Every structure is written in C-alpha cells, then in structure tokens.
Amino acid sequence: MTIRCEIVSQDRTVFAGDVDIVVLPGADGEMGVLPKHAPVLTTLKYGIIKVRRNGKEELFTVAGGVAEVQPDIVTVLADAAENVEEIDEARAQAARKRAEEVLAKGVPADTDAYLAMEAALRKSNLRLDAVRRYRKGSGMRMPTSEN
C-alpha cells in the first residue's frame, strides 16, 4: 500500500509519486506519514523531507511552507524545495559567502534587505548541510519494517 506525495515549490513540482512513507520536518517536530494517515495540516520548518518508495530513499530540502496530509495523499507547498542530489554545492557556498559578507556589515537601514540576507544564509546552510549529511549514501536512514 502506498500514499501519493507531491512536493511543490513556488516555481515547479519538485517531486510527485506514490511512496511507502513520507517524513516531514513539521513545526512541532519530525512527522512520519504512512498510507491511511489521519488528516492533518502542518507548517514546515527548514529541514529535510524524506520519502521512501520500493526500498529507496529520496531526500529534499525544504525552506518552510505547509503540508496537508490526507489518507491517500501528502501535499507539500514549500517556500523553496530541492532534491538533495540536485543541489549545486558551489552555488550554495557562494550564496552563503555573499550573505555572510552582507550580514557582517551590521544591520542596514533597510530591514527587509537584512531579513532577506538572513533567510538566504539559513537556506544556504540547510543546502550545504544536506549535501554533507546525505549525498553519496551517507547520513541517517529511515527505519524499515525489518528493524
């Protein structure tokens, strides 16, 4: 038995498919979703969405958003989301460096620009941490029914 999972960012569908389990970084903690789950609506924090299908795990960064869980589908509407395998590490490092340089200058008169740089730094750090922890078969794995 599977549950449909759709992860959508502001500009594209990042993932859509039938999966065995979805693990979400909910605002109140990590949340595992199996088929026939009770309906839930949750906000998402910066973190990793894990999906497993046919014994294979796929990982996605998510930078906030909401998730709607129904018994037969999980819909993630993310502020930003990306498959960990598709992250451009050099680009993420450059974005982090730019954000750190701007933030090192102190709080500018334009508070919105400062908050945008803080968000860019958080997102870059999330992406780089995901690459370090999960790319090339490293990192934590979800438990299986055999465990």
Buried (B, 14 or more C-beta within 10 A) or exposed (E): EBBBBBBBBEEEEBBEEBBBBBBBBBEEEEBEBEBEBEEBEBEBBBBBBBBBBEEEBBBBBBBBBBBBBBEEBBBBBBBBBBBBEEBEEEEBBEBBEBBBEBBEEEEEEEEEEBEEBEBBBBBBBBBBBBBEEBBEEEBEEBEEEEE
